Amino acid sequence: MNKNRTLLVGALAGAMTGLIAAMLLTRRADEQGTELSFTTGDGMKLGVMVIGLLRAVASLGDEK
């Protein structure tokens, strides 16, 4: 796969993942009958998980 195609596929996968996450958050808020709330702690947890995911992706293909 060439570089441009890889970047395009990655961008589309990221956009779809973000869209699905937003849909899940809004559905949960609707089901609970509350307004969507996202605390600083939730953002920190999510950020740490995303960094872990990116490190795992970066290490793909390492044969150590």
C-alpha distances in whole Angstrom, upper triangle without the diagonal:
4,7,8,6,6,10,11,10,12,15,15,16,18,20,21,22,24,25,26,28,30,31,32,34,36,37,38,40,41,42,44,46,45,43,40,40,38,40,39,39,36,34,34,33,30,29,30,28,25,25,25,22,20,21,20,17,17,18,16,15,18,20,23
4,6,5,6,9,10,11,12,14,16,17,18,20,21,23,24,26,27,29,31,32,33,35,37,38,39,41,42,43,45,47,46,44,40,41,38,40,39,39,37,34,34,34,31,29,30,28,25,25,26,23,20,22,21,18,17,19,17,16,19,22,25
4,6,5,6,9,10,11,12,14,15,16,18,20,21,23,24,26,27,29,30,32,33,35,36,38,39,41,42,44,45,44,42,38,38,36,37,36,36,34,31,31,31,28,27,27,26,23,22,23,21,18,20,20,16,15,18,16,16,19,21,24
4,5,5,6,9,10,11,12,14,15,16,18,20,21,23,24,26,27,29,30,32,33,35,36,38,39,41,42,43,42,40,37,37,35,36,35,36,34,31,31,31,28,27,28,27,23,23,25,22,19,21,21,18,17,20,19,19,22,25,28
4,5,5,6,9,10,11,12,14,15,16,18,20,21,23,24,26,27,29,30,32,33,35,36,37,39,41,42,41,39,36,36,34,36,35,36,33,31,32,31,28,27,28,26,23,23,24,21,19,21,21,17,18,20,18,18,21,24,27
4,5,5,6,9,10,11,12,14,15,16,18,20,21,22,24,26,27,29,30,32,33,35,36,37,39,41,40,38,34,34,32,34,33,33,30,28,29,28,25,24,25,23,20,20,21,18,15,18,17,13,14,16,14,15,18,21,24
4,6,5,6,9,10,10,12,14,15,16,18,20,21,22,24,26,27,29,30,32,33,35,36,38,39,38,35,32,32,30,31,30,31,29,26,27,26,23,22,23,22,18,19,20,17,15,17,17,14,14,17,16,17,20,23,25
4,5,5,6,9,10,11,12,14,15,16,18,20,21,23,24,26,27,29,30,32,33,35,36,37,36,34,31,32,29,32,31,32,29,26,28,27,24,23,25,23,20,21,22,19,17,20,20,16,17,20,18,20,23,26,28
4,5,5,6,9,10,11,12,14,15,16,18,20,21,23,24,26,27,29,30,32,33,35,36,35,33,30,31,29,31,30,31,28,26,27,26,23,22,24,21,18,20,20,17,16,18,18,14,16,18,16,18,21,24,27
4,5,5,6,9,10,10,12,14,15,16,18,20,21,23,24,26,27,29,30,32,33,35,34,32,28,28,26,28,27,27,25,22,23,23,19,19,20,18,15,16,17,14,12,15,15,11,13,16,14,16,19,22,25
4,5,5,6,9,10,11,12,14,15,17,18,20,21,23,24,26,27,29,30,32,33,32,30,26,27,24,26,26,27,24,21,23,23,19,18,20,19,15,17,18,15,14,17,17,14,15,19,18,20,23,26,28
4,5,5,6,9,10,11,12,14,15,16,18,20,21,22,24,26,27,28,30,31,31,29,25,26,25,27,27,28,25,23,24,24,20,20,22,20,17,19,20,17,16,19,19,16,18,21,19,22,24,28,30
4,6,5,6,9,10,11,12,14,15,17,18,20,21,23,25,26,27,29,30,29,28,24,25,23,26,26,26,23,21,22,21,18,18,20,17,14,16,17,14,13,17,16,13,16,18,17,19,22,25,27
4,5,5,6,9,10,11,12,14,15,17,18,20,21,23,24,26,27,29,27,26,22,22,20,22,22,22,20,17,19,18,15,15,17,15,11,14,15,12,12,15,15,13,15,18,17,20,23,26,28
4,5,5,6,9,10,11,12,14,15,17,18,20,21,23,24,26,27,26,24,20,21,20,22,22,23,20,18,20,20,16,16,19,17,14,17,19,16,15,19,19,17,19,22,21,24,26,30,31
4,5,5,6,9,10,11,12,14,15,16,18,20,21,22,24,26,25,23,20,21,20,23,24,24,21,19,22,21,17,18,20,18,15,18,19,16,16,20,19,17,20,23,21,24,27,30,32
4,5,5,6,9,10,11,12,14,15,17,19,20,21,23,24,24,22,19,19,18,20,21,21,17,16,18,17,13,15,17,14,12,15,16,13,14,17,17,15,18,20,20,23,25,28,30
4,5,5,6,9,10,11,12,14,15,17,18,20,21,23,21,19,16,17,15,18,18,19,16,14,16,16,12,13,16,14,12,15,17,14,15,18,19,17,20,22,22,25,27,30,32
4,5,5,6,9,10,11,12,14,16,16,18,20,21,20,18,15,17,16,19,20,21,18,17,19,19,15,17,20,17,15,19,20,18,18,22,22,20,23,26,25,28,30,33,35
4,5,5,6,9,10,10,12,14,15,16,18,20,19,18,15,17,16,19,21,21,17,17,19,18,15,17,19,17,15,19,20,17,18,22,21,20,23,25,24,28,30,33,34
4,5,5,6,9,10,11,13,14,15,17,18,17,16,13,14,13,16,17,17,13,13,16,14,11,14,16,14,13,17,17,15,17,20,20,19,22,24,24,27,29,32,33
4,5,5,6,8,10,11,12,14,16,16,15,14,10,12,11,15,17,17,14,13,17,16,13,15,18,16,15,19,20,18,20,23,23,22,25,28,27,31,33,36,37
4,5,5,6,9,10,10,12,14,15,15,14,11,14,14,17,20,20,17,17,20,19,16,19,21,19,18,22,23,21,22,26,25,24,27,30,29,32,34,37,39
4,6,5,6,9,10,11,12,14,14,14,11,13,13,16,19,18,15,16,19,17,14,17,20,17,17,21,21,19,22,25,24,24,27,29,28,32,34,36,37
4,5,5,6,9,10,11,12,11,10,7,9,9,13,15,16,12,13,16,15,13,16,18,17,17,20,21,20,22,25,25,25,28,30,30,33,35,38,38
4,5,5,6,9,10,10,10,9,6,10,11,15,18,18,15,16,19,19,16,19,22,20,20,24,25,23,25,28,28,28,31,33,33,36,38,41,42
4,5,5,6,9,10,10,11,9,12,14,17,20,20,17,18,22,20,18,21,24,22,22,26,26,24,27,30,29,29,32,34,33,37,39,41,42
4,5,5,6,8,9,10,8,10,12,15,18,18,15,17,20,18,17,20,22,20,21,25,25,24,26,29,29,29,32,34,33,37,38,41,42
4,6,5,6,5,6,5,8,11,14,17,18,15,17,20,19,18,21,23,22,22,26,27,26,28,31,31,31,34,36,36,39,41,44,44
4,5,5,6,8,8,11,14,17,21,21,19,20,24,23,21,24,27,25,25,29,30,29,31,34,33,33,36,38,38,41,43,46,47
4,5,8,10,11,13,16,19,22,22,19,21,24,23,22,25,27,25,26,30,30,29,31,34,34,34,37,39,38,42,43,46,47
4,5,9,10,11,14,17,20,20,18,20,23,22,21,25,26,25,26,30,30,29,32,34,34,35,37,39,39,43,44,47,47
4,7,9,12,15,18,21,22,20,22,25,24,23,26,29,28,28,32,32,32,34,37,37,37,40,42,42,45,47,49,50
4,6,8,12,14,18,19,17,19,22,22,21,24,26,26,26,29,31,30,32,35,35,35,38,40,40,44,45,48,48
4,6,10,12,16,17,16,17,20,20,20,22,25,24,25,28,29,29,31,33,34,34,36,39,39,43,44,47,47
4,7,10,13,15,12,14,17,17,16,19,21,21,21,24,26,25,27,30,30,30,33,35,35,39,40,43,44
4,6,10,11,10,11,14,15,14,16,19,19,20,22,24,24,26,28,29,29,32,34,35,38,39,42,42
4,7,8,6,7,10,11,11,13,15,16,16,19,20,21,22,25,26,26,28,30,31,35,36,39,39
4,5,5,6,9,10,11,12,14,16,17,19,20,21,23,25,26,27,29,31,32,36,36,39,39
4,5,5,6,9,10,10,12,14,15,16,18,20,21,23,24,26,27,29,31,34,34,37,37
4,5,5,6,9,10,11,12,14,15,17,18,20,21,23,24,26,27,29,33,33,36,35
4,5,5,6,9,10,11,12,14,16,17,18,20,21,23,24,26,27,31,32,34,34
4,5,5,6,9,10,10,12,14,15,16,18,20,21,22,24,26,30,30,33,33
4,5,5,6,9,10,11,12,14,15,17,19,20,21,23,25,28,28,31,31
4,5,5,6,9,10,11,12,14,16,17,19,20,21,23,27,27,30,29
4,5,5,6,9,10,10,12,14,15,16,18,20,21,25,26,29,28
4,5,5,6,9,10,11,12,14,15,16,18,20,24,24,27,27
4,5,5,6,9,10,11,12,14,15,17,19,22,22,25,25
4,5,5,6,9,10,11,12,14,15,17,21,21,24,23
4,5,5,6,9,10,10,12,14,16,19,20,23,23
4,5,5,6,9,10,10,12,15,18,18,21,21
4,5,5,6,9,10,11,13,16,16,19,19
4,5,5,6,9,10,11,15,15,18,19
4,5,5,6,9,10,14,14,18,18
4,5,5,6,9,12,12,15,15
4,5,5,7,10,10,13,14
4,5,5,9,10,14,15
4,6,8,9,12,13
4,6,6,9,10
4,6,9,11
4,6,9
4,6
4
